[in-house]
Each structure stands twice: as structure tokens, then as C-alpha cells.
Amino acid sequence: MPAVYRVVLTAAAVICVAAALAIPGYYETTTLWYKTGVDKAMLIAGQYCGLTALMLVYLQVLLAIRGDAMSAIFGAANLIRYHRINGAFVALAAVSHALLVLVPEGIANLPLGKKFWPEMVGAAVLFFIVLLAVSSYLRNRLHIPFAIWRALHRPAGYGVLLLATVHVLFVSESFEKTGPRLLIGALFLSVAALWGVKHYRSVRNNKPSSPQ
Amino acid sequence: MKTKHLVPLLILFLSIVLGASTLFAGARSWELDKAHGNIYFSVDHIFSKIRGKFEDFTLALNFDPADLAGSSFLFTIEVESINTGIPKRDKHLLSEDFFDAAKFPQIVFESTSITDAGDSLYEVAGTLTIKGKTYDLTLPFKLEGVKEHPAKKGTEVAGFNGSIMFDRLAHGVGNGKFYEMGIVGKDVDIFVSLEVLAEQ
């Protein structure tokens, strides 16, 4: 039976990612109108990388929550393993996204300042994603005590979840449309609700959530 | 040196300084009222007009209608301050497609001569340095008036308005790609509106 659930949940995740990745094509940003050739191709690729990164962040939080049902279906050890692997993909997608959208505009022409606040939020998200990935993969080599690492990793991860959503919703006019807003909003609220339920149960049972 | 020599030396020094300052004083110096000094532009986008402004610029102004030879305008515009109301469009304008602000952060106009064209109109001829190249340019400014500032006693306010049609492609602002695509026009209407202040 868990095999069926595994297929269903994996299919649901793939459908969510596919729906999100359809947004840039269906709700094309006007920025693309003014790009040609390689610049246009890079910008399109950058948008897909960005949305992929967001979807993987949502998945990353689901894997970190490790709800009872998820653990029963996939196995707690597997969820931890997937979380580690997925973390590397999140970092890869986020770094690729930043490079692919910034290079066509010119690296010397960075969107800095108050009026580019969604881009600045994106820069903060990228910083935290890279920091989370590097500190996790080099934790032993850097001799970071587990308790300290986890105390920082968790809030930073949830911060990335929130800020990445804000960045995506406000950085592109594609997300000014109702459809994309509803989709991203629903996915974010679903992940946040699952985290809330898990957190509430952990507090009620007086034990830390997601025991290692 | 004895003290008695100090007094005549001091007098000589002051005479030289004051004499020189009188000789090179030029026309009256005015300070830009930044809240009421604007450089606007308008350019065609297919069928519509896109308006914008440069929000950060300085003006060193010496002006006296009776001493045009001693008068001068020096505008220094920070390209990064361009604002068309849409940050993404501003960022595109700052890119290599248009101003290439990372390489050429300022636009400078420095007057070389001012002539009275009559009816309070002054032709301010000078050089415009934009994207690393210098071009001759004449800005026609109408002196709207000079009077005591209604809100600040002891201060005089003068007003200038002027507009020109600027061929951006002739001045290297863009390579013509968007013009040929029929998206962005090449002629840019520039409207400069200034209030400048000086003590009475």
C-alpha cells in the first residue's frame, strides 16, 4: 500500500511543479519582449530555474517536517536522505536562477536599492540558501555542533520558505495575475499549514518537532 | 620678521585676494532648489508616450542677464537616478541597451556661451558629455522671472524653463535595435524646469 501512496504523492508533486513551470510560458513577463537571442534564452531559463528552486524549497520543507504519514510512506531515513539531496538541488537551481537573470541585464547593472526590493529579497534568499547548503554539507568539517547547526538551520529554512514566496510573488508581473498568485499562494499555505499542524502536535506532545 | 612688517604685508595680501575675487567674480551665483528643479523626458513607445525624469542632478549656475559672458550652467546628472515609474524599465534603460550606466554613470552639460535671444529667452550653448563622448548642444532657456521668494524673505528665486528634441541614437543612447523594431522612438522630448535661489 505505501507504494501506491508513494506514486500518488510523487505524481502530485510533479503536477505541482509542472503547473508552476507553466506560468512563465502562459503568463509571459514583458521583460522578455525586450530581450533577443542568447539574452532571451538565458532569461527564460532563469525563470524556470527560479520556479524550480521555489518548488524544491516547498518540497524541502515537506521533507524536513517529516509528518507521520510521510514517514510511514517513504521511511524517515529516506526523507532525511531526500532532504539532503534536495538541498543541493535547491542551491544549484537558486544560483543558476540568479546568474541567468542577472547576466542578460549586465552584472554591473545589479538591481539594488529600495525600488528593487523584491530583487533584494531574492538576494537575501539566495544568500541563506547557499549558507544553509554549505553549512550543512561542511558541518563536520567546520566542527559546527549539531545543536547549534539545527537551531540556526531550522529558522533560516523557514525564513527561506517565506521570503522565497514573497520574492516570486512580487518580482515579476507574471504573478500579478490571479492564476499564478492563487497557485503559489495555495502551495505556500499548504506547506505552512502542514508545518503548523506538525509544530502544534509537537508542542502538545511536549517533544521537539522532527526528531533526528 | 619684525611685527611692524606684518601689517603692510597683511594689507597687501588682503588687497590681492579681494582684488582677484572681484576680478573673477563673474555673474551672480544661484543654488538649485532641488524640490523644484526637474529634468523630464518623454519618448515614444509604439503608440504611447513614456515619461520619466532624472531625480538626482546638480546644477552649478552663475547667471546675470547683464553679464552673460560671466554666466554659466553646469549640469551633472546621475544616470542611475532615472525614474519612469517602473523599476524594471529603469533597470533596462540603465543597461548596455541604452545608457550603460555602470560604465558611464554621469551625463554632463557644460555651457560655453550664453546669448540673449530676446523675450527673456537665452540660448545656452555648450557641450554635452554622454556615454563617454562629447557633443555640441544648445539649450534654450526662458527666464520666467526673478523675484523675492514668497515663502522665504531675503531670498530671491529665479525660474528657467526649456525644452529640446534630443535624437538619442545620434548621441549613442541605444544602437537602434528597438527603434528598428518599432518599439522605442529615437527622438526624446526633454523638458528642464528649474527654480534657483540666491540671497538678496
Interface residues (C-beta under 8 A of the other chain):
Chain A: T31 Y34 T36 E105 G106 A108 N109 P111 K115 F116
Chain B: P87 K88 D90 K91 H92 L94 S95 E96 D97 D100 A101 A102 K103 K177 F178 I183
